[in-house]
């Protein structure tokens, strides 16, 4: 079945969405990859900053590693969809898929943040248990 030209996403919205989505997704994926590889030290500006991850350098590293995998996947969704929008799919498909990719981004970042915080808390609890057994 052929898509009629009038049904396709117009060029201007396709380009605006792509120019918004691709850089946003790439920035999230790049930052998450840097966090996963330990390229960003504990700081107050970038990364997963919770009470647990900010407690120590070890908790920071463990939390960022757990978060990073989810962050990379989160960023790839809008990047791929943004590039796909330049193919000008039908408008009835393009806009819901674009919105879903932003939900994907927010959802996976949220899951990653939750799991990263849990990993950092586990690291802190493990360090505390080790310290208590050493003093006993």
Steps between C-alpha positions, in 0.01 A plus 500: 500500500641836397505793739347809347735800519242704693492237776875509554656704778583842352868588466509781756360298793715203396814711507405681823428171676818341368714800599348480849497125552832391353724733705296439818532126459870516412577720801320263738668192347845666499470616860377159615787330318753733664343430840509125441867508406593713801583805291320741731607531861259571784367853458192713558413564135502184283394144568264318731516713812311348790590486867624145448718571196646817650597322824837374372707453189431126504124553527521759221680260265267208573187714466616655172587158354155367584332810362714529188372194314146627525605852407668386178187307398286800596697732275503267201119494474446868412814501286374217279145635485625852422702371207204290386277808495715640220351223284169683550273215608124557510412774747257268679797272580782753539361710782396212731835328440686824578306542824560135588873546451502785752303278741764231433773752588339612823393149600841338450680786671261454793560126515876555475492760775303268726736208438809719531382634833428146621847385394662793681295427814604134486864606467467729802328227704770252402775745597330563834467126567867447413605786728292358788642150458854640491451684830338203673 
